[in-house]
Amino acid sequence: MSIYYVYATNAGVQGWGKDWLGEDVIIEDEVMRFDFDDGSGACKFDIKVQYADDAEAELYEVDVCSVSHIDARRGTMVVADD
């Protein structure tokens, strides 16, 4: 299922902040890379995606400094091993 919105903010910060996709859409099975470095030096981020059908998936306190990728297919989102 396509993803229309990706939000990521430092863990513990209230609110989701900006949509990291902007005008883009992640089509099903497409891979998109993000650099969540916001200049704060923080590694723990809360991440939320919103799918085409308005379903949402959230992950909390993801260590983006050590995680290589996150799989956000089929209405779920998990930290994936290489």
N, C-alpha and C positions, 0 to 999 in steps of 0.2 A: 504494500500500500504506500502511496506517495506521502512524503512528509512536507508540510507547508510551512511549519515554523520550528525553529530550534532556539531555545533559550538556555543560557548558561551564565551563572553568576557565582561569585565566591560563596562557599558554603556558609550558611548562617546569615547571609544578607537577606533582608526582607524584599520580596518582589522578584520578578524574573528579569527585569531589564529589557534590553533590546532583543529583537529577533535577529539572530546571527545569519539567517538566510537572506534577509532583505527581500529582493524581488525573485530570488531563485526558488526552485522547488526540487526536492530530491525524489526522483522517479524510482519506483520499486526496483530493487537490486542495483541501483546506482551507488557508487562510493563517492563520498565527499569528505575532504580533509578540513579540519578546523584547527587553528592555533588559538587556544583560549588564554594565552598570555595577555593579561590586562595591565601589565606593568607593576602590579602590586607584589609580585613574588609568590603569590598564593598558589598552592597546588590542589587544594580541595575545592571542588566545584559541585554545585547542584545543577543538574541538566534536565530539561523538559523538552519533549518533542510533541508536536500536534500533527496528527495524520489528516488525510483528505476527508475522512468521515467525522472529523472533530474529536475523535478519541485522542487521549493523551497518555503518555508514559513518562515517568519521572525516575531519576536516579539521584541519590543524595550522597554528598561527600566523596565524590569520585576523585581519585588522585590522578589528575590529568598530567602530572609530571612523570608518572610511571606507566600509565595505561596506554597501550598502543592503539587500540580501537574499541569502539562501542558498536554493537550490533542493534539496530533499531528497526527491525523488520516485523511485519505481521502484527502490528499493534502492541509489541512488547519492546523493551529496551534492556539489554544486559551488557555488562563489561565482558568482552570476549578475549580469550587467550589466542595468541598467534598459533 
